[in-house]
Amino acid sequence: MALLSEIALRRLDGVYFEETRVQRGSAPSFAHRYLLRLLGYTLTDEAQAAFDSASEITRERVFVALQSKLNASQITALRKKAESISTASEFQRILLGEKSEPVELRLVREDELQGIFERLVTQPLPYSEQDQLDLIDLAELFPVGDLQAAARENNAVLAGLIEDYDWTRSMTVTDALRVAAVWSNGDQTLEVAPRFKLKRSQRRALALALESVLQKSDYALFDFPRHTELWKRLFTALRVSDYRVPQLQAAAHMLFEDQLPSMNALIEHLIGESDFDGLLVHLRTMPGVFARRLHELIRKMPDRRAEILEAFSEEAHRVSTRVLVQLRNYFAGPDLNEAPNLPFAGKSRTARNGLIENRKRGDYSDVVQAVDDALSSKLMGKKVYIGEQADKIGVMTSNRSSAQGSRVVAQGSRLALPADAKFLTLFTHWKDMDNTDGYSGRVDLDLSGLFLSEDLQKSEHLAYYSTSSEHARYSGDITSAPDGAEEYIAVDVEHAKRRGFRYMAIVVNSYSGQKINTIPECYAGIATAQSLNFKDFDAASVEARFDLTAAGREVIPLLLDLETLELVWVDMVFSGARSGANMQSSTGLGSVLSYIINFRGLTVGDLVEKSGAVRVDSADEADLVIDPRMSDQVAQLLE
């Protein structure tokens, strides 16, 4: 199963063989071993023994997974070179001349893949597209059983992906709407209005599930007005009169007659009437709503701030870790005077990122403390190994728009590069896609670099129309990538600093028109180099690569801090970024980059410390082993 091999490589840095029976007369293939090395990998002894024992078909499936980052011409050249190796002595002699250190891959067993499946089903982060593809493949091998989605959107996705998944447990009215959207090939975020087209069995299942919810909760009716027009469409499609669902029929009648009160309207009414006690009664039943409206309540009722915080503190332990992290990052972040506008990301894969007005004024340390208190017992007593980079990498709380999904980090995360690096190569990789959204399958991405001074005032551009300077070089424009392609920018770090530059932003522009996050294979990264000659690029020298997830055609994936030698992750849409347009305005590129450079959100290390876990020094003694660069692994801290 080539797809399972790809999952093992992507999520566990290992290789998987669905069978390892020894073939008659099988012997170690040094050509295969050398091809692995040329691809930048080596195997542990256990993995190598399994590889040598596996069938030729199985070996080839592993190579398919390992070669996913290369184009056809590169693969052909490497295979031709490897085929010349036939003996152990030749293999060892060539290895002595190798300078780069390969990535060691271990043997992944079936129970580990089952663990991936179970973690994916129950992860608190909304699924990326890659998560969904992996779930489809893994569900063929493992039963879903009693596993339950932790995120509302994921519950709907699983209802569409896995036939025997029970989506009705702990369901809300809006959950049913999401399921109907997914069954109609729509968007589970509900940002794009679905056109409901349901089978009779699906209509009946939804009607009975909704009737059960209405019977169990007096507050369920408040959910309908959140999506009034969608519910009118769905009620028409459901034909609720066909079923014995009296409460659902009554709700549908009230909705069409505009007689249903919304929770927002109720809360606004209670605030307007200064019915503080009544307000808290309702909010205590919905801790997630309480958390999301906390700032609004404090702004509108400043004289009741202490009482609001006391009530919130009593319920905050019921708020998910993911929401608490988002809440803390907001309240601990800059106020209106420091950052007039804040970046935001849309929910769906077609939504844009952008800027919103910052309404936060004054000191919110008391709110931050209340959130910290709520976090303090979330991972109490668990032993966690997270490595050194965890103190600079932010906690990823959403990867909805991620096309690849597993290697995604939070905006503002910093990755330390080798302190002695004199030359660095920044790159983007992509591959053509199927004909979608009216565009041809051809994908033409343009990579460009924007050098910036420390105050973000001075700038210099490097792109297809200006391919070199004294301190940097651009590899040239590639207009299609049927087998995958890369563009590079090589930087002389010290020379750039002497020219007065502190930062370098790389910009990826989709010249062919597709939004970046809709391209299935698209990522950016950074590698150490020996010179400005990008032709000497070595895949084994890659320090980091991350999938591009921003929903736009012009994206800033990352920023290089030349002074501290750190990669700062940005991954944000911004029109005019290539030219440095609008650098000085409060809504311009300078404002966005300044916010991200200076923002210090909760890191993975911070979360482990604040949530009561014990940070250990080795993976062997840990209950949880987390690579902070892998969002699906970080999600285990948010459960």
SEDO-472924 format. One record per residue (C-alpha): residue in three letters; x, y, z. Coordinates in steps of 0.02 Angstrom, whole numbers, padded with zeros to 5 digits, always signed. Layout:
<rs>
ALAXYZ...
</rs>
This chain:
<rs>
MET+00000+00000+00000ALA+00095+00151-00064LEU-00024+00269+00025LEU+00010+00189+00194SER+00196+00204+00160GLU+00171+00389+00128ILE+00074+00407+00292ALA+00213+00320+00389LEU+00346+00431+00311ARG+00249+00592+00331ARG+00185+00566+00508LEU+00313+00451+00591ASP+00475+00475+00494GLY+00477+00290+00459VAL+00442+00157+00328TYR+00298+00034+00327PHE+00287-00136+00241GLU+00120-00223+00233GLU+00213-00388+00221THR+00392-00438+00257ARG+00397-00622+00211VAL+00568-00676+00150GLN+00577-00717-00034ARG+00673-00868-00096GLY+00846-00816-00143SER+00818-00638-00085ALA+00975-00540-00050PRO+01016-00361+00001SER+00998-00245-00146PHE+01142-00120-00140ALA+01068-00025-00285HIS+00910-00001-00182ARG+01012+00047-00029TYR+01111+00175-00127LEU+00952+00245-00203LEU+00887+00270-00027ARG+01046+00363+00016LEU+01036+00471-00139LEU+00860+00516-00087GLY+00931+00577+00078TYR+00880+00427+00186THR+00953+00276+00274LEU+00865+00138+00369THR+00887+00069+00544ASP+00949-00111+00551GLU+00773-00174+00587ALA+00699-00074+00444GLN+00838-00128+00326ALA+00809-00312+00366ALA+00624-00292+00330PHE+00663-00198+00170ASP+00783-00333+00108SER+00654-00468+00147ALA+00508-00381+00062SER+00447-00414-00113GLU+00501-00305-00258ILE+00325-00232-00266THR+00332-00183-00083ARG+00504-00104-00102GLU+00440-00004-00249ARG+00293+00061-00147VAL+00414+00127-00017PHE+00514+00215-00152VAL+00353+00294-00219ALA+00327+00371-00048LEU+00508+00428-00031GLN+00513+00503-00205SER+00357+00610-00182LYS+00463+00768-00169LEU+00560+00740-00332ASN+00515+00766-00513ALA+00528+00633-00648SER+00697+00688-00717GLN+00776+00688-00543ILE+00708+00513-00507THR+00772+00445-00673ALA+00946+00517-00642LEU+00956+00448-00465ARG+00897+00274-00518LYS+01024+00268-00659LYS+01163+00315-00538ALA+01105+00186-00410GLU+01094+00044-00536SER+01284+00048-00556ILE+01306-00015-00377SER+01306-00205-00362THR+01423-00252-00218ALA+01442-00209-00035SER+01620-00144-00062GLU+01562-00023-00196PHE+01422+00035-00082GLN+01540+00067+00065ARG+01669+00153-00045ILE+01542+00277-00112LEU+01471+00310+00061LEU+01644+00364+00121GLY+01634+00508-00003GLU+01462+00565+00054LYS+01466+00729+00150SER+01284+00752+00199GLU+01202+00661+00343PRO+01050+00559+00289VAL+00885+00552+00382GLU+00869+00385+00472LEU+00702+00300+00449ARG+00640+00168+00570LEU+00521+00024+00542VAL+00339+00072+00571ARG+00223-00067+00629GLU+00038-00090+00598ASP-00011-00046+00776GLU+00075+00123+00755LEU-00030+00158+00601GLN-00182+00113+00703GLY-00123+00239+00833ILE-00115+00371+00697PHE-00292+00328+00644GLU-00359+00340+00822ARG-00269+00506+00853LEU-00334+00577+00690VAL-00514+00529+00729THR-00506+00608+00902GLN-00392+00758+00870PRO-00460+00926+00930LEU-00396+01022+00778PRO-00512+01035+00627TYR-00454+00914+00492SER-00343+00972+00351GLU-00369+00901+00177GLN-00222+00784+00204ASP-00297+00724+00369GLN-00455+00678+00276LEU-00361+00584+00140ASP-00261+00487+00271LEU-00421+00443+00366ILE-00497+00369+00208ASP-00345+00258+00182LEU-00328+00206+00364ALA-00515+00172+00385GLU-00496+00030+00259LEU-00374-00054+00379PHE-00443-00011+00552PRO-00620-00004+00626VAL-00682+00161+00696GLY-00776+00073+00837ASP-00825+00190+00979LEU-00701+00326+00932GLN-00779+00500+00936ALA-00725+00662+00854ALA-00670+00798+00975ALA-00704+00945+00857ARG-00879+00984+00794GLU-00825+01006+00614ASN-00730+00841+00619ASN-00887+00749+00675ALA-00972+00801+00512VAL-00819+00756+00408LEU-00813+00581+00483ALA-00999+00559+00448GLY-00956+00584+00265LEU-00795+00482+00261ILE-00831+00327+00367GLU-00995+00236+00340ASP-01009+00154+00513TYR-00959+00308+00613ASP-01089+00361+00742TRP-01106+00549+00717THR-01258+00570+00831ARG-01168+00560+00999SER-01157+00726+01094MET-01235+00810+00943THR-01300+00988+00933VAL-01422+01064+00810THR-01280+01145+00713ASP-01187+00978+00706ALA-01334+00906+00609LEU-01324+01053+00489ARG-01140+01017+00461VAL-01175+00833+00428ALA-01309+00878+00301ALA-01185+00996+00216VAL-01051+00860+00204TRP-01176+00731+00140SER-01222+00859+00005ASN-01038+00877-00045GLY-01031+01046+00042ASP-00917+01132+00168GLN-00925+01078+00350THR-00875+01253+00408LEU-01039+01319+00334GLU-00946+01471+00267VAL-01002+01422+00092ALA-01190+01389+00082PRO-01221+01208+00028ARG-01352+01151-00095PHE-01437+01012+00001LYS-01461+00851-00094LEU-01496+00705+00022LYS-01546+00523+00006ARG-01706+00467+00092SER-01606+00368+00222GLN-01503+00524+00260ARG-01658+00633+00277ARG-01735+00510+00400ALA-01573+00495+00502LEU-01557+00684+00516ALA-01740+00710+00563LEU-01735+00579+00701ALA-01569+00643+00768LEU-01633+00822+00775GLU-01792+00767+00863SER-01685+00681+00995VAL-01580+00838+01023LEU-01734+00947+01043GLN-01807+00826+01169LYS-01649+00827+01275SER-01608+01014+01282ASP-01711+01171+01310TYR-01568+01272+01235ALA-01565+01179+01068LEU-01693+01299+00991PHE-01570+01443+01012ASP-01454+01359+00886PHE-01570+01373+00735PRO-01563+01564+00713ARG-01373+01558+00697HIS-01400+01493+00518THR-01579+01541+00481GLU-01570+01535+00290LEU-01474+01371+00288TRP-01603+01293+00403LYS-01745+01350+00292ARG-01660+01265+00145LEU-01625+01107+00245PHE-01802+01096+00317THR-01867+01106+00139ALA-01749+00966+00086LEU-01786+00858+00240ARG-01975+00856+00215VAL-02000+00844+00404SER-02187+00813+00384ASP-02144+00637+00321TYR-02083+00584+00495ARG-02152+00577+00673VAL-02046+00719+00740PRO-02167+00841+00825GLN-02037+00950+00908LEU-01937+00967+00748GLN-02095+01009+00651ALA-02136+01143+00780ALA-01960+01214+00768ALA-01971+01220+00578HIS-02138+01312+00588MET-02070+01441+00711LEU-01914+01466+00603PHE-02014+01502+00445GLU-02125+01620+00546ASP-01971+01708+00619GLN-02026+01664+00796LEU-01866+01579+00857PRO-01756+01681+00976SER-01568+01674+00951MET-01440+01655+01090ASN-01354+01813+01031ALA-01518+01909+01041LEU-01550+01839+01215ILE-01378+01889+01277GLU-01393+02063+01201HIS-01564+02080+01283LEU-01498+02029+01454ILE-01350+02150+01437GLY-01469+02290+01384GLU-01584+02255+01530SER-01434+02245+01648ASP-01495+02073+01701PHE-01323+02016+01755ASP-01382+01866+01856GLY-01489+01801+01713LEU-01344+01826+01592LEU-01227+01721+01698VAL-01357+01583+01717HIS-01361+01561+01528LEU-01174+01580+01499ARG-01130+01453+01633THR-01223+01321+01531MET-01115+01360+01378PRO-00934+01382+01434GLY-00870+01391+01254VAL-00988+01536+01215PHE-00937+01616+01380ALA-00754+01608+01329ARG-00783+01679+01155ARG-00887+01825+01221LEU-00777+01862+01371HIS-00696+02017+01297GLU-00864+02086+01239LEU-00938+02064+01413ILE-00790+02151+01496ARG-00801+02297+01373LYS-00989+02320+01390MET-00999+02290+01578PRO-00834+02358+01647ASP-00905+02384+01823ARG-00944+02196+01835ARG-00773+02140+01773ALA-00721+02051+01935GLU-00886+01957+01944ILE-00877+01907+01760LEU-00701+01839+01784GLU-00751+01747+01942ALA-00895+01661+01852PHE-00787+01622+01701SER-00650+01549+01812GLU-00776+01430+01890GLU-00827+01363+01718ALA-00663+01380+01622HIS-00606+01202+01660ARG-00747+01146+01542VAL-00678+01251+01398SER-00569+01155+01275THR-00381+01178+01282ARG-00383+01238+01102VAL-00503+01381+01142LEU-00406+01425+01300VAL-00245+01440+01199GLN-00332+01553+01072LEU-00403+01657+01215ARG-00235+01676+01300ASN-00145+01725+01140TYR-00275+01860+01111PHE-00275+01935+01286ALA-00085+01922+01305GLY-00058+01999+01134PRO-00035+02182+01087ASP-00169+02311+01124LEU-00240+02443+01007ASN-00094+02562+01032GLU+00035+02428+00990ALA-00057+02351+00842PRO-00211+02440+00769ASN-00252+02287+00665LEU-00233+02100+00693PRO-00210+01962+00564PHE-00347+01831+00551ALA-00374+01671+00452GLY-00538+01618+00373LYS-00614+01449+00416SER-00640+01368+00248ARG-00513+01321+00114THR-00584+01459+00003ALA-00584+01596+00135ARG-00457+01737+00135ASN-00342+01788+00274GLY-00343+01972+00318LEU-00339+02107+00452ILE-00469+02153+00582GLU-00479+02301+00698ASN-00397+02276+00868ARG-00524+02326+01002LYS-00418+02282+01152ARG-00367+02425+01267GLY-00280+02424+01436ASP-00218+02287+01551TYR-00288+02111+01537SER-00166+02020+01651ASP-00311+01966+01763VAL-00394+01879+01614VAL-00230+01797+01564GLN-00212+01732+01742ALA-00387+01660+01739VAL-00347+01568+01576ASP-00181+01505+01648ASP-00275+01438+01800ALA-00394+01344+01685LEU-00247+01271+01586SER-00151+01217+01741SER-00232+01046+01760LYS-00263+00999+01578LEU-00110+00883+01568MET-00077+00860+01753GLY+00058+00731+01787LYS+00087+00678+01606LYS+00269+00657+01555VAL+00300+00745+01390TYR+00455+00750+01278ILE+00453+00895+01155GLY+00634+00939+01113GLU+00722+01107+01114GLN+00633+01190+00967ALA+00469+01183+01064ASP+00512+01345+01155LYS+00507+01444+00992ILE+00365+01358+00899GLY+00188+01418+00931VAL+00040+01305+00968MET-00060+01272+00809THR-00245+01287+00854SER-00319+01270+00679ASN-00261+01190+00517ARG-00426+01190+00423SER-00355+01266+00266SER-00200+01159+00260ALA-00183+01058+00103GLN-00044+00946+00169GLY-00083+00971+00350SER+00047+00875+00448ARG+00194+00996+00440VAL+00111+01159+00486VAL+00158+01277+00628ALA+00078+01432+00704GLN+00111+01608+00639GLY+00257+01689+00728SER+00343+01523+00765ARG+00532+01533+00758LEU+00649+01395+00704ALA+00833+01412+00747LEU+00954+01387+00602PRO+01137+01333+00619ALA+01234+01474+00704ASP+01379+01456+00582ALA+01272+01464+00425LYS+01351+01586+00300PHE+01238+01547+00152LEU+01055+01497+00154THR+00939+01439+00016LEU+00754+01475+00028PHE+00641+01376-00088THR+00466+01331-00138HIS+00408+01167-00214TRP+00246+01129-00304LYS+00166+01011-00427ASP+00033+01034-00561MET-00144+00987-00512ASP-00303+00919-00590ASN-00416+01037-00685THR-00516+01124-00547ASP-00608+01288-00519GLY-00600+01330-00705TYR-00410+01330-00709SER-00302+01213-00809GLY-00198+01084-00719ARG-00041+01186-00751VAL+00024+01277-00597ASP+00146+01422-00618LEU+00213+01487-00453ASP+00334+01633-00444LEU+00456+01645-00299SER+00524+01816-00251GLY+00621+01890-00106LEU+00596+02052-00012PHE+00744+02115+00090LEU+00696+02232+00233SER+00789+02340+00358GLU+00757+02321+00545ASP+00630+02464+00544LEU+00549+02387+00388GLN+00577+02549+00292LYS+00718+02503+00172SER+00680+02366+00046GLU+00755+02276-00103HIS+00671+02150-00218LEU+00732+01990-00299ALA+00618+01908-00429TYR+00607+01848-00609TYR+00630+02027-00669SER+00781+02056-00553THR+00872+01892-00528SER+01030+01940-00434SER+01113+02064-00318GLU+01277+02070-00223HIS+01205+01965-00082ALA+01073+01852-00164ARG+01028+01754-00320TYR+00864+01689-00392SER+00861+01522-00486GLY+00742+01577-00624ASP+00560+01562-00674ILE+00477+01392-00700THR+00305+01400-00781SER+00239+01224-00754ALA+00274+01072-00646PRO+00194+00912-00711ASP+00319+00808-00611GLY+00354+00937-00475ALA+00470+01088-00479GLU+00566+01205-00365GLU+00623+01385-00370TYR+00764+01446-00257ILE+00838+01605-00184ALA+01013+01592-00113VAL+01069+01721+00016ASP+01241+01776+00078VAL+01194+01813+00259GLU+01339+01925+00312HIS+01340+02023+00150ALA+01153+02058+00164LYS+01177+02119+00344ARG+01318+02236+00290ARG+01198+02311+00162GLY+01083+02359+00307PHE+00955+02219+00294ARG+00886+02129+00448TYR+00749+02024+00369MET+00710+01936+00207ALA+00530+01887+00168ILE+00496+01762+00031VAL+00338+01783-00071VAL+00251+01649-00174ASN+00133+01712-00309SER+00015+01599-00406TYR+00037+01672-00580SER-00079+01537-00652GLY-00221+01592-00537GLN-00252+01450-00415LYS-00261+01489-00229ILE-00106+01422-00143ASN-00199+01313-00019THR-00296+01223-00157ILE-00134+01157-00234PRO-00118+00981-00160GLU+00072+00979-00161CYS+00146+01147-00113TYR+00271+01191+00022ALA+00414+01309+00065GLY+00574+01286+00163ILE+00752+01333+00199ALA+00919+01244+00181THR+01101+01281+00224ALA+01217+01306+00076GLN+01401+01326+00034SER+01385+01470-00088LEU+01261+01571-00191ASN+01261+01432-00320PHE+01088+01356-00299LYS+01135+01219-00423ASP+01229+01137-00279PHE+01068+01121-00180ASP+01069+00964-00073ALA+00904+00894-00008ALA+00995+00826+00146SER+01040+01005+00197VAL+00858+01058+00218GLU+00833+01129+00392ALA+00644+01145+00383ARG+00500+01135+00262PHE+00318+01175+00296ASP+00159+01157+00195LEU+00081+01317+00128THR-00097+01338+00192ALA-00146+01521+00163ALA-00301+01542+00053GLY-00242+01667-00077ARG-00141+01691-00235GLU+00000+01795-00160VAL+00071+01723+00001ILE+00213+01765+00119PRO+00264+01592+00186LEU+00410+01642+00295LEU+00528+01778+00351LEU+00714+01753+00379ASP+00789+01848+00526LEU+00968+01874+00468GLU+01027+01938+00638THR+00965+01795+00748LEU+00973+01665+00608GLU+00795+01611+00638LEU+00654+01566+00520VAL+00494+01658+00567TRP+00337+01572+00501VAL+00210+01692+00422ASP+00102+01595+00296MET-00014+01740+00260VAL-00100+01812+00107PHE-00053+01990+00062SER-00082+02074-00106GLY+00064+02179-00164ALA+00188+02087-00054ARG+00310+02058-00197SER+00340+02245-00219GLY+00330+02289-00035ALA+00177+02393-00075ASN+00093+02492+00063MET+00232+02463+00190GLN+00195+02615+00298SER+00005+02612+00318SER-00078+02538+00473THR-00156+02404+00364GLY-00004+02380+00254LEU+00130+02246+00240GLY+00243+02332+00366SER+00106+02326+00499VAL+00073+02141+00468LEU+00256+02091+00471SER+00291+02198+00625TYR+00149+02111+00717ILE+00210+01937+00672ILE+00393+01976+00709ASN+00351+02043+00883PHE+00207+01927+00928ARG+00246+01801+01064GLY+00100+01680+01074LEU+00096+01525+01182THR+00231+01405+01124VAL+00223+01216+01133GLY+00346+01226+01277ASP+00239+01355+01367LEU+00084+01247+01350VAL+00170+01094+01423GLU+00232+01198+01570LYS+00067+01287+01604SER-00044+01134+01586GLY+00034+01037+01730ALA+00135+00914+01625VAL+00312+00861+01668ARG+00439+00898+01532VAL+00563+00753+01521ASP+00733+00743+01437SER+00711+00585+01334ALA+00576+00503+01232ASP+00600+00338+01323GLU+00529+00405+01487ALA+00384+00503+01409ASP+00197+00469+01402LEU+00186+00586+01251VAL+00322+00617+01122ILE+00285+00774+01022ASP+00374+00847+00871PRO+00322+01032+00886ARG+00336+01051+00696MET+00199+00921+00668SER+00026+00995+00698ASP-00057+00824+00713GLN+00062+00780+00855VAL+00042+00948+00942ALA-00146+00915+00935GLN-00121+00782+01069LEU-00084+00923+01192LEU-00251+01003+01152GLU-00359+00851+01188
</rs>
